Amino acid sequence: MIAKVFKGIWTGINFSRRLVLNLLFLFLVIIFIVSVSSDGDKIIVEEGSVLRLNLNGPIVEEKTYVDPIEAAINDATASADTPTEILLDDVIEVINEASQDSRISAILLDLQEMPKAHLNKLKQITKALDTFKATGKKVIASGYYYTQAQYYIAAHADEIAMHPYGSVLIEGYGMYPLYFKDALEKLEVTQHIFRVGTFKSAVEPFIRNDMSEAAKEANRVWLGALWNEYKQDVSAVRPFDESNFDETMDTYLAKMQAANGDAGKYALDNKWVDSLKTNQQIRQQLIDLVGAEEDGKTFKQVSFGEYLSLVKPPIEFDNPMTEKVAVVVAKGTIVDGERRAGEIGGDSTAALLRKARLDDKVKAVVLRIDSGGGSMFASEVIRAEVLALKAAGKPVIASMSSVAASGGYWIASAANEIWAAPSTITGSIGVFGTFMTFEDTLAKIGVYSDGVATTEMAGFSITRPLNEKMAQVIQMSVEEAYERFLNVVADARNMTPEQVDKIAQGRVWIASQAQELGLVDKLGNKQDAIKAAAELAKLNFYEVKTIKQSLSPQEQMLQDIFGSAAVKSVLGLETQKSAVLASQANLQSVIKQLSSEVENLKDYNDPQGVYARCLECTVAQ
């Protein structure tokens, strides 16, 4: 009787499940049919149009995977200014295509919603803009205000216009992480830190209330190099030299006093901008330049998203007859196991490399890295696949994006060649282990752990104190891991472990410095790395193929239905709206940083508890 009851309940549940799934499928089919049968809005690019380069979101090497249905819901409920991840390759492709398109006569840089970006990504965008300008076409920048990243791009315009009430904020580079030592002590959390490397500061926020002198020394070097590169690049395309950058508050105050506190006049007087214009004035200027649309209300234009949909095929076609240079993107924190696109899982990223190895048409591989590291075990799983590719006769080029440090350098080390942009953050060769136990915290509320076990090794828990001898074992493991890291690099770079140790110790470098130290072979961007890979494979004619994770049939159908909504960013990134909101933005930044520290705990999943991760590299993202 009991069995019949449970069988009946299960039958009812199973029927309900099938009914709900069938109704959902029917609903999706109806949406698909309606979307296909609808004519939709046709995008027409008029002769002489302006390409409005409205980059409303973070620039990334790879978009983060989001469940299509969740993305569609987010897309329907999101506000108009919700940031969406934008592929760096898409931005470059749009600008390059526009430079050859006779219908496009100018570019309008609309960068208000573009958050901060690393110098390497900005450089690649401005290189494409310079190519566009070389064809004789105009580039005009217009904005209410300009942040440091936005201004770097705007500096390459023929004219930088700003609202009369706007401002330019160029503050240099800095890093001020939060430190939690006292807070953890007040909570009576017991910390267990194991590390090797004088400069390995990834664990400092947990054991100090301030930045160590060793960390300050190293950070000053690479931050200074990055800042000098920014100043050199901007002053090379603007009518002033490097002395125009305000590096002391006294200088800034004096200039603002001369402008009577008017931020717009300050920007104009110091040649940061060329003109102060309202939206209406910019609109009329562009109407005069290219003509008005049919309704006469604004200038002839096409947005970044609209133009991208025209130049980029909706479905990528893989020509089975051509030889390929494959690109595998490794973006994010390196963690153990499987991860979706936009993150690095040891197994999932290794699977992409293995897919390239087993594809007979793939003759060379570019491993594009944008990562500050993570799990040492997962990094080694990925490195093993790089070695397997080389053993199969397929050369591998490691191409570093904004950052490839710690575990990011571990996976790059085995490549035939390492390429990086001059401003890429790399190195940080060091390891650490960390975890916390809460026996004292729990004791404060009257909770204890006690019992018996057959060995001294059994019963390990965050609710119990760490055995001192076990702590010695863990420290030995971390030291052995560091030695292994040194040997991995030494073998790959034709150096001795002692030579690597002198430039390791967890220290961070920018790539121009790393090249001098022997950690990087050549300076160049992703396209340079692709060409180098083709040359190593002796390819005269080839296509570039990005190896991506395969979607299930259901995921593919949903992505086809919802389109670009499937890549809506759920990171909730916010951009600073104006200087008036600076205090609110700072408070949000602190809350976000605290939330990020808690969120990052999920990435500490190395099965051996050993990590090659770079704290400083977060400033590069």
ZAMARGU-4260 file (C-alpha; in steps of 0.2 Angstrom, whole numbers, plus 5000, padded with zeros to 4 digits):
<rodrens>
0) 5000/5000/5000 | 5014/5012/5005 | 5023/5008/4988 | 5007/5012/4978 | 5005/5028/4987
5) 5023/5034/4983 | 5021/5027/4965 | 5006/5038/4963 | 5014/5053/4970 | 5029/5050/4959
10) 5018/5048/4944 | 5009/5065/4948 | 5026/5074/4950 | 5033/5066/4934 | 5017/5071/4924
15) 5018/5089/4931 | 5036/5090/4927 | 5033/5085/4909 | 5018/5097/4907 | 5028/5112/4913
20) 5043/5108/4902 | 5031/5105/4887 | 5022/5122/4890 | 5039/5131/4892 | 5045/5123/4876
25) 5028/5128/4867 | 5030/5146/4874 | 5048/5147/4867 | 5043/5140/4850 | 5030/5153/4849
30) 5042/5167/4853 | 5054/5160/4840 | 5041/5159/4826 | 5035/5177/4830 | 5053/5183/4830
35) 5057/5175/4814 | 5041/5180/4805 | 5043/5198/4810 | 5051/5209/4798 | 5059/5219/4812
40) 5068/5235/4811 | 5080/5235/4797 | 5097/5244/4800 | 5101/5256/4786 | 5117/5265/4785
45) 5115/5281/4775 | 5130/5288/4765 | 5140/5300/4776 | 5134/5293/4792 | 5143/5294/4809
50) 5147/5279/4818 | 5143/5282/4836 | 5155/5272/4846 | 5145/5270/4862 | 5154/5258/4873
55) 5142/5255/4887 | 5151/5242/4897 | 5167/5234/4902 | 5179/5229/4888 | 5183/5210/4890
60) 5193/5196/4881 | 5179/5184/4883 | 5161/5187/4888 | 5154/5179/4904 | 5142/5165/4901
65) 5125/5168/4907 | 5110/5156/4907 | 5099/5162/4892 | 5083/5162/4901 | 5090/5171/4916
70) 5099/5183/4904 | 5082/5187/4895 | 5074/5191/4911 | 5088/5202/4916 | 5087/5210/4899
75) 5069/5214/4901 | 5070/5221/4918 | 5087/5230/4916 | 5088/5249/4915 | 5094/5257/4899
80) 5112/5260/4906 | 5115/5243/4913 | 5133/5238/4908 | 5135/5224/4895 | 5151/5216/4892
85) 5159/5221/4876 | 5172/5210/4867 | 5188/5219/4863 | 5189/5210/4846 | 5172/5217/4842
90) 5177/5235/4845 | 5192/5233/4834 | 5183/5224/4821 | 5169/5238/4820 | 5182/5252/4819
95) 5193/5243/4806 | 5177/5239/4795 | 5171/5257/4797 | 5188/5264/4790 | 5185/5254/4774
100) 5166/5258/4773 | 5162/5273/4761 | 5146/5276/4770 | 5155/5280/4786 | 5162/5297/4786
105) 5166/5300/4805 | 5166/5292/4822 | 5158/5300/4837 | 5166/5293/4853 | 5152/5292/4866
110) 5161/5284/4881 | 5151/5290/4896 | 5146/5272/4901 | 5163/5264/4898 | 5170/5259/4915
115) 5189/5258/4919 | 5199/5247/4908 | 5217/5242/4907 | 5230/5252/4897 | 5233/5237/4885
120) 5215/5236/4880 | 5214/5255/4878 | 5230/5254/4867 | 5222/5242/4855 | 5207/5252/4853
125) 5216/5268/4849 | 5228/5259/4837 | 5212/5255/4827 | 5206/5273/4829 | 5223/5280/4822
130) 5221/5268/4807 | 5203/5275/4804 | 5210/5293/4805 | 5223/5289/4792 | 5210/5287/4779
135) 5205/5305/4781 | 5190/5302/4791 | 5186/5312/4807 | 5185/5307/4825 | 5176/5318/4837
140) 5174/5314/4856 | 5160/5321/4866 | 5155/5319/4884 | 5149/5326/4900 | 5165/5321/4909
145) 5180/5310/4906 | 5188/5297/4917 | 5206/5292/4915 | 5202/5277/4904 | 5189/5287/4894
150) 5201/5301/4891 | 5215/5289/4885 | 5204/5285/4870 | 5197/5302/4868 | 5214/5309/4867
155) 5216/5301/4849 | 5201/5311/4843 | 5203/5326/4831 | 5192/5336/4843 | 5188/5333/4861
160) 5172/5342/4866 | 5165/5342/4884 | 5150/5349/4892 | 5153/5367/4900 | 5148/5360/4917
165) 5159/5344/4914 | 5176/5339/4921 | 5191/5328/4917 | 5197/5317/4930 | 5215/5310/4928
170) 5222/5304/4944 | 5236/5292/4940 | 5237/5274/4946 | 5236/5268/4964 | 5230/5253/4974
175) 5223/5254/4992 | 5216/5237/4997 | 5207/5234/5013 | 5215/5226/5027 | 5206/5215/5039
180) 5218/5209/5053 | 5210/5218/5067 | 5192/5214/5062 | 5197/5195/5061 | 5205/5196/5078
185) 5189/5204/5085 | 5179/5190/5078 | 5192/5178/5086 | 5195/5170/5069 | 5211/5160/5069
190) 5221/5162/5053 | 5233/5150/5045 | 5244/5158/5032 | 5258/5148/5023 | 5268/5157/5009
195) 5284/5159/5000 | 5291/5175/4993 | 5296/5192/5000 | 5284/5201/4988 | 5269/5188/4989
200) 5256/5200/4996 | 5240/5191/4992 | 5238/5186/5010 | 5243/5203/5018 | 5225/5209/5020
205) 5222/5195/5032 | 5237/5197/5043 | 5241/5215/5042 | 5232/5232/5044 | 5243/5240/5031
210) 5254/5237/5016 | 5271/5230/5020 | 5286/5240/5014 | 5291/5226/5003 | 5274/5226/4994
215) 5275/5245/4993 | 5292/5245/4985 | 5287/5232/4972 | 5270/5241/4968 | 5279/5258/4966
220) 5290/5251/4952 | 5276/5244/4941 | 5263/5257/4945 | 5276/5270/4941 | 5280/5262/4924
225) 5262/5260/4920 | 5259/5279/4924 | 5274/5284/4913 | 5267/5274/4899 | 5250/5283/4900
230) 5258/5300/4901 | 5269/5297/4886 | 5255/5290/4875 | 5243/5304/4879 | 5255/5318/4878
235) 5261/5311/4861 | 5244/5315/4853 | 5239/5330/4863 | 5246/5348/4862 | 5256/5347/4879
240) 5270/5337/4886 | 5271/5326/4902 | 5273/5341/4914 | 5255/5345/4911 | 5249/5330/4921
245) 5244/5335/4939 | 5254/5324/4951 | 5252/5335/4967 | 5237/5343/4975 | 5247/5359/4976
250) 5248/5360/4957 | 5230/5354/4955 | 5224/5367/4967 | 5234/5381/4959 | 5226/5377/4942
255) 5209/5376/4949 | 5211/5393/4958 | 5217/5401/4941 | 5200/5394/4934 | 5190/5401/4948
260) 5185/5383/4953 | 5177/5380/4935 | 5182/5362/4931 | 5177/5365/4913 | 5188/5381/4911
265) 5202/5371/4920 | 5201/5357/4907 | 5200/5370/4892 | 5214/5381/4899 | 5226/5366/4901
270) 5222/5359/4884 | 5213/5343/4891 | 5199/5347/4879 | 5197/5358/4864 | 5180/5365/4866
275) 5165/5366/4879 | 5149/5362/4870 | 5132/5357/4875 | 5123/5341/4867 | 5113/5353/4856
280) 5129/5361/4849 | 5138/5344/4846 | 5122/5338/4837 | 5121/5353/4826 | 5140/5352/4823
285) 5138/5334/4816 | 5122/5339/4806 | 5133/5352/4798 | 5147/5339/4795 | 5137/5324/4788
290) 5119/5330/4786 | 5103/5326/4795 | 5092/5311/4796 | 5076/5310/4787 | 5066/5318/4801
295) 5079/5332/4803 | 5081/5330/4822 | 5098/5323/4822 | 5113/5319/4812 | 5115/5303/4801
300) 5121/5289/4812 | 5123/5271/4817 | 5127/5265/4834 | 5141/5253/4839 | 5128/5238/4842
305) 5119/5241/4826 | 5135/5242/4815 | 5142/5226/4824 | 5126/5217/4819 | 5130/5221/4801
310) 5148/5217/4800 | 5148/5202/4811 | 5139/5186/4805 | 5126/5180/4817 | 5132/5162/4814
315) 5150/5158/4813 | 5155/5147/4799 | 5170/5136/4801 | 5177/5132/4784 | 5182/5113/4785
320) 5195/5115/4770 | 5206/5128/4778 | 5221/5126/4790 | 5218/5135/4806 | 5227/5145/4820
325) 5216/5142/4835 | 5214/5154/4849 | 5209/5148/4867 | 5205/5162/4879 | 5209/5160/4898
330) 5200/5174/4907 | 5197/5176/4925 | 5203/5167/4941 | 5210/5150/4939 | 5200/5137/4949
335) 5199/5118/4950 | 5186/5109/4939 | 5174/5115/4926 | 5169/5133/4923 | 5159/5142/4910
340) 5165/5154/4897 | 5172/5170/4905 | 5180/5160/4919 | 5195/5148/4920 | 5192/5130/4926
345) 5207/5118/4926 | 5197/5104/4917 | 5187/5115/4906 | 5201/5126/4899 | 5212/5110/4897
350) 5197/5103/4887 | 5198/5118/4875 | 5216/5115/4872 | 5214/5097/4870 | 5200/5100/4857
355) 5212/5111/4847 | 5225/5097/4848 | 5213/5084/4841 | 5207/5095/4827 | 5218/5090/4812
360) 5215/5107/4804 | 5222/5117/4818 | 5241/5119/4815 | 5245/5131/4829 | 5237/5138/4845
365) 5237/5155/4853 | 5233/5154/4872 | 5226/5172/4876 | 5228/5174/4895 | 5219/5188/4905
370) 5221/5181/4923 | 5230/5185/4939 | 5231/5166/4943 | 5223/5155/4956 | 5223/5137/4960
375) 5241/5129/4957 | 5233/5112/4953 | 5222/5119/4940 | 5236/5129/4932 | 5246/5113/4931
380) 5232/5104/4923 | 5231/5117/4909 | 5250/5118/4907 | 5250/5099/4904 | 5239/5102/4889
385) 5250/5115/4882 | 5264/5103/4883 | 5254/5090/4874 | 5250/5102/4860 | 5269/5105/4858
390) 5272/5086/4858 | 5259/5084/4845 | 5269/5096/4834 | 5258/5111/4836 | 5267/5127/4841
395) 5259/5137/4855 | 5260/5156/4858 | 5255/5163/4875 | 5248/5180/4872 | 5246/5190/4888
400) 5232/5203/4889 | 5230/5215/4903 | 5237/5203/4916 | 5245/5186/4916 | 5253/5183/4933
405) 5255/5170/4946 | 5245/5155/4939 | 5242/5165/4924 | 5261/5165/4921 | 5262/5146/4926
410) 5251/5141/4911 | 5260/5153/4899 | 5277/5147/4904 | 5276/5131/4893 | 5272/5140/4877
415) 5285/5141/4863 | 5285/5160/4864 | 5277/5172/4876 | 5270/5188/4869 | 5264/5203/4880
420) 5259/5221/4878 | 5272/5233/4886 | 5259/5237/4900 | 5254/5219/4903 | 5256/5215/4922
425) 5265/5198/4924 | 5277/5189/4935 | 5271/5187/4953 | 5280/5170/4954 | 5276/5164/4971
430) 5263/5153/4980 | 5254/5153/4996 | 5241/5143/5006 | 5228/5150/5018 | 5212/5145/5027
435) 5204/5150/5043 | 5197/5140/5058 | 5183/5147/5069 | 5185/5137/5086 | 5187/5153/5096
440) 5173/5162/5087 | 5161/5148/5090 | 5167/5147/5108 | 5161/5165/5111 | 5143/5159/5107
445) 5145/5142/5117 | 5148/5130/5102 | 5162/5117/5103 | 5169/5102/5094 | 5175/5087/5102
450) 5176/5068/5099 | 5188/5053/5095 | 5197/5047/5080 | 5208/5032/5075 | 5222/5043/5069
455) 5229/5061/5073 | 5225/5066/5055 | 5207/5063/5056 | 5194/5075/5061 | 5201/5090/5052
460) 5188/5104/5052 | 5187/5123/5052 | 5178/5121/5069 | 5194/5114/5077 | 5211/5121/5080
465) 5225/5116/5067 | 5237/5103/5073 | 5254/5112/5074 | 5263/5097/5065 | 5250/5098/5052
470) 5254/5116/5050 | 5272/5112/5047 | 5267/5099/5034 | 5257/5112/5025 | 5271/5125/5025
475) 5283/5112/5018 | 5270/5109/5004 | 5270/5127/5000 | 5289/5128/5000 | 5289/5113/4989
480) 5276/5121/4977 | 5287/5136/4976 | 5302/5126/4971 | 5292/5117/4958 | 5286/5134/4951
485) 5304/5140/4950 | 5309/5124/4941 | 5294/5125/4929 | 5299/5143/4924 | 5318/5139/4924
490) 5315/5124/4912 | 5304/5134/4900 | 5315/5150/4900 | 5332/5142/4899 | 5337/5149/4916
495) 5342/5141/4933 | 5330/5140/4948 | 5342/5152/4957 | 5341/5165/4942 | 5322/5164/4943
500) 5321/5165/4962 | 5330/5182/4960 | 5315/5189/4950 | 5302/5179/4958 | 5297/5180/4976
505) 5280/5185/4971 | 5286/5201/4963 | 5275/5209/4950 | 5282/5217/4934 | 5275/5225/4919
510) 5279/5216/4902 | 5292/5229/4896 | 5302/5225/4912 | 5298/5207/4912 | 5306/5206/4894
515) 5322/5213/4900 | 5322/5200/4914 | 5319/5185/4902 | 5301/5181/4907 | 5293/5188/4891
520) 5300/5185/4873 | 5292/5198/4863 | 5280/5213/4865 | 5265/5214/4854 | 5246/5212/4854
525) 5235/5197/4850 | 5236/5199/4831 | 5255/5199/4833 | 5254/5183/4842 | 5243/5175/4829
530) 5255/5180/4815 | 5269/5173/4825 | 5260/5156/4828 | 5256/5155/4810 | 5275/5158/4806
535) 5280/5144/4818 | 5268/5132/4809 | 5274/5138/4792 | 5257/5143/4787 | 5255/5155/4772
540) 5236/5154/4771 | 5225/5151/4786 | 5210/5156/4796 | 5208/5161/4814 | 5197/5150/4824
545) 5192/5153/4842 | 5189/5137/4852 | 5174/5139/4862 | 5164/5128/4874 | 5150/5118/4866
550) 5132/5122/4871 | 5119/5109/4873 | 5106/5108/4860 | 5094/5116/4872 | 5106/5130/4877
555) 5110/5133/4858 | 5091/5134/4854 | 5088/5147/4868 | 5104/5157/4864 | 5098/5158/4846
560) 5081/5164/4852 | 5086/5177/4864 | 5102/5182/4854 | 5113/5195/4862 | 5103/5194/4878
565) 5112/5178/4882 | 5128/5187/4885 | 5120/5201/4896 | 5133/5204/4910 | 5126/5200/4928
570) 5141/5207/4936 | 5131/5223/4941 | 5146/5234/4937 | 5143/5253/4940 | 5151/5268/4933
575) 5154/5285/4941 | 5140/5297/4934 | 5148/5313/4940 | 5160/5321/4952 | 5145/5326/4962
580) 5142/5308/4966 | 5160/5305/4971 | 5157/5302/4990 | 5143/5290/4986 | 5154/5281/4973
585) 5168/5279/4986 | 5156/5271/4998 | 5149/5259/4985 | 5167/5255/4981 | 5171/5250/4998
590) 5155/5239/5000 | 5159/5231/4983 | 5177/5227/4988 | 5171/5219/5004 | 5158/5209/4995
595) 5171/5204/4982 | 5183/5198/4996 | 5169/5187/5002 | 5164/5181/4984 | 5182/5177/4980
600) 5182/5164/4994 | 5173/5152/4982 | 5188/5153/4971 | 5199/5145/4984 | 5196/5127/4979
605) 5213/5120/4975 | 5212/5102/4981 | 5229/5104/4989 | 5226/5121/4996 | 5240/5129/4987
610) 5238/5145/4976 | 5248/5155/4964 | 5237/5171/4964 | 5241/5190/4962 | 5232/5202/4973
615) 5240/5217/4965 | 5233/5212/4948 | 5216/5217/4952 | 5220/5235/4948 | 5223/5229/4930
620) 5206/5223/4927
</rodrens>
